[in-house]
Amino acid sequence: MADVAPSPMGKDVDEDVVEAVRPPGSGTGAAPREGRETLGSVIHSARLATEKEHKMTLWQGLRLYPKAVAWSILISTCIVMEGYDISLVNNFYAFPQFNQKYGVAIPADDGSVTYQVPAAWQAGLSNGAVVGEIIGLLINGWVSERFGYRYTVIACLVLIIAFTAIFFTAQTVVHLQVAEILCGIPWGVFQTLTITYASEVCPVALRGYLTTYINFCWGVGQMIGIGVIMGNLWRTDEWAYRIPYALQWMWPLPLIIGILFAPESPWWLVRKGRLEDAKRSLLRLTSLDRETDFDADETVAMMVHTSALEQKITRGASYLDCFKGVDRRRTEIVCMCWAIQNLSGNSFSNYSTYFLQRAGLDDNKAYSFALGQYAINCVGVLGAWTLITLGIGRRTLYLYGLAGLFIMLLILGLLGLAPDRTAASLATGSIMLVWALCYQLTVGTVCYSLVAEISTRRLQIKTVVLGRMLYNVVGIVCGVLTPYMLNPSAWNWGNYAGLFWAGSCLLCFIYTYFRVPEPAGRTFAELDLLFEKKISARKFASTSVDVFSETVEEDVMHSYQDQIAISSMGEKF
């Protein structure tokens, strides 16, 4: 936690003055005090807000920010759509009706004919969405920072409505490929914008929960997708796969209506110099009648101070700046945290239904295992919340999680030696369920919190975009390799693929131990200072910092003071 020694701001920043800067503790509803306030009063307000955030418990945060929780949950629900479609495309490969429409005939020795989508097209369809997501991620880095989070999400939801029509009317596998790429563009925007919004509308006490809730949405979407597929297994016509695609239309319209009324991120508004709008947004995110100690002006002052501190550390706000100075390390960690999700064997588990079917389970049992796995994904997020509440840090969860995943992948690979394939397939399914629980308790869930906290506010969108892009690039590689590993007409590794991913998971464990720090309980300004001082990842949790003893960007603070004065004059007249 930050030290609370008196701030020597008089030594670091000129005591220039402006009119109508609010004094600390004057209450949110009180009118601004007329007269002249020193720059130190703004800093003092920021300090008070920081101390309140450190002292805030989970229950106090829920009482004060119930509206922020609700709005964050609403916008994060956009991820359900992506989880839903990804579960469709990966599990349709084991869907007889889908294979008969878009696959090729494979004659058997007994003269019977089965249909299977070739490994090349499986890789193409799975990676088509990833290509679109990379495009969407790049676009999001500029668009959301310029036009705001709300309007960007709404525009992407409109695109989803249009592109879903291609899925519904697809007659060939090529049409499906086009639909995957185009839908991937708005999905790429959702992947990072939802995380950024969740981290910026809530205090430190709620940050870990709201950012990791996004992973819960993934699980819900995947579970709904499997349920819809199982509900259509009895059909033998084209509607068996058209109905699941058509159901994608049920998400966008309700979300558009809700998000139209959502408040914009106050951090984004502060970065744009719209301090009065930031204050109004904070008031819409909080319930003042439940927590009288809250002061919106103090919280805005804290955002202003953090922005000024970051402008001292980071001069620019372009993609190139993510690779300069202190931010290079932060970008590297965010990118690797994302990549580890795939490199730890997640892409292997995404093909659970296909793998279990190849291992000997019939269609109904394979889909039942997959549904159970996705249900465990959701339960795992709740379990991760429990571990976070108990005070277990993000870094600790990541390390122990990777160790557990490595052991289970090793066992999965060794099951390939078992002569009884029926027993081995059941054991494989059981271990994959345990693997999914361990993954969601740790790596799968905690990653969302890490990437949101480690990146700087000034470059957060672009840093998270770069990290998610690497995730998708690694996903493409894994998406190409995995079908070939499992497809009987290609490499046909079966269980032995687990040995490959066990080795990859071990390397991820080593990287995490030396490079991934502990951000839990830190304000954004404190994290900025820890990175600026180049504190070792293993010493982040034990190092004390006082962000208010640091020199901030004077021109920036003066500019913000002028904006405060102007907005206060507007209130007066």
C-alpha positions, 0 to 999 in steps of 0.5 A: 500500500502507498505511504501516507506521509505528507506530500512535498508538493511545494518542492516539486510543483509551482504553487500557481493558482486558479479560481474556483478549485474545490476544497477537499471534503466540501461534499459532492453536492456543495457549490464550489468555493469562490476564491483562489485555491493552490495547486496543492489543494488539488493534490490533497484531494487526490490523496484523500481519494486514494486513501479512501480507495485503499480503505474501501472494502468489497462490501463498501465498494458494492454499496457505493458503486452498484450502478457501475457494477450493473453498467459494466456487466451490461457492456461485458455481456457483449463477450457472450456473443463471441463465446457463443459463436466460437463454441459453435464453430469448434463444436460443429466439427463433430455435428453430423448435419454440419459436416454433411453440408460443408464437409467432404465424403470419407468412404470407410472400408466397409463401404459406408460413407461419413462426412468431415470438414477437412483439417485445412478448412477447420483451421481456416474457419477457426482462424478466420474469426481470429484474423477479423479480430486482429483487424478489429483490435487495430481499429479499436486502438484508435476509434474508442479513444477518439469517439468513446467507449459507448458509441464504439460498442453500439456501432459494433453491435450494429455490424453484428446484426448485419454480418450474422445474416451471412452465417444464416444464409451460407451455402458453402464453407467459403461463405462461412469463412467470410462471415467469420472474418467479418464478425471477427472485426466487432468481436475484436473490439469487444475483447479489449473495450469491455476490459477497459471499461470495467477497469475504469468505472470501478474502484480498486476494491471491485476492479478484480471482480468486474474485469474477471467477470468478462471471462464468466461471459465467455463461459456463459456464451459457450455453454449456451452454444453447446446447449443449442447444439444439443437441442438440435441434434435430433434434426436431420435438415439444414435447420439443425445448424441454421437455428444456432446461427440465427440465435445470434440475432437475439443479443445486439438489439437489447444491448444497444438499447441498454448501452445508449443510456450507459455513462461514459468512462470517467477516465476517458473523459478526464483524458479528453479534458472534460472534467465536468462530464467526468464528474457527472459520469461518476455521479451516475456510477455511484449511489451517494445516499449509501456512502456519504464519505464519497466525494466526486471532485476528490476522485476526479482530482485523483484521475487528474493527478494520475493522468499528469503523472503518466504524461510525465512518464509517457510523452506520447499516446501512440502504438509506438509509445507502447514500446518506449521506455518504461511502457515497453516492459508493461507491454511485454507483460500484458502481451505475454499474459494474453499469450499464455492463455493459449500457450498453456493448452487452452486451444487444446481444450477448445476442441474438447468435443472433437477430441473426445469423439476421436477418443471413442465417445459417441456424439451425445456423451461428447457434447455432454462432456463439453457442456459440463466443461463450459459449466465448470468454466463459469463456476471456475470464475466464481471460485476465482472471485472467492480466492481473490476475496481471501486475499490470494494475489493475481501473480500467485494464482497465475503461478500455481495455476500453470503448475497444475495445468502442466501436471494434468497435460502431462497425464493427458499425454501419457494416457495415449499409452493406455491400451483400453481406448474406451477407459482412456477416453473416459479418463481423458474427459474427466481430466479435461473437466478438472483441467478446465476448472483449474484453468478458470480458477487461475489463468483463464480468469486472472488474466483479464485482471492482470492486463487491465491493471498492468497497462497504464491509463494513457496507453491502456487501450492500445496496450491491451489491444497489442496483447490481445493481438498477440493472443490472436496470433498465437491462437492462429498458430495453435488453431492451425496446429491443433486440428492437424494434431487431432484429425485422423487424416492428418497427424492423428496424435490423439492424447499425445498432443497433451505432451506438446502442450505440457512442455509449452505450459512449463515455459509459461510457468518459468516466464511468469515467475520472473516477469509477471508482478503483483498488481492487487490492491494498487491504484493506477498511479502506484503501479505507474510509479512501481514500473517507473522505478523498475521494481522487480516483479517478485518485489512488487507486493512488498514495495511501498510507494508514495505517488504524491511525493513525485514530480508531476507534469506541471503544464498538464496540472495547470491545464486541468486547473484551468478546466476546473475553473471554467467548469466551475464558472459555468456552474456559477452562471 
